[in-house]
């Protein structure tokens, strides 16, 4: 039996059935507070089990804690893990850390949020720019191609946030009668997202719709729309599919969700790391896709597989 102690109660070891080396793969998310990351972990653990790899899971509690994430990854480098799978808190700030890992002979795969470098051997993520465009088109359809809309990205410097914002801006620019009236960041915190939504709706009482670019943004905007009794009047498009977001979709507060596959990010990210360790050919970019989920299609097999992964 292999007994694992260390950085997280989520770390698990699987006893390999052969005498091959058990690879130790560090999986470092941007944060641990939201259900998105727990689904990433489930995917990583499934891949680890299939490959007989030991998954070491640790990330900062706050997605803005870039220095904390750097310290976590440097600890993994010093402990000589075999590979690192990571979602970068900041696309620029983590480049040097990735370089350290690669210089130490530790292959790095990025998931969800990459870095401004070609150093990682593979990037496993949603096409976030296209996801933002899809959100813009879906919102435009819901508001009749006219009116004011608001945008709630999450963190400046986080690649996934910046790409979704860019895609949304590009998409909404296709509609001359829609005005992007406000852009306010949630800092990946429900409380900050609520402040952003309150500010938007106070300054623009004729706001027709809002796009919130991640789970806490959606949950915060949802609460404000409910409190102001604007359900159905202010259309809300969100990214991801937490339990609270799904409930919002069912109740009518949320009109559509742009759903990623965090399970696949974890699963394919670890799979890519295993390929790198075995010196097998590796795709530089793995697109995990997005699906628009609405009340009308949420019970289809395809949508249910994304909303309730592993069930």
Helices and strands as residue ranges (DSSP letters): E 24-28, H 35-51, E 54-57, H 66-78, E 83-86, H 95-103, E 107-111, E 122-125, H 128-142, E 147-152, H 159-172, E 178-183, H 190-203, E 207-212, H 215-227, E 235-239, H 243-251, E 256-259, H 262-277, E 285-287, E 291-293, H 301-307
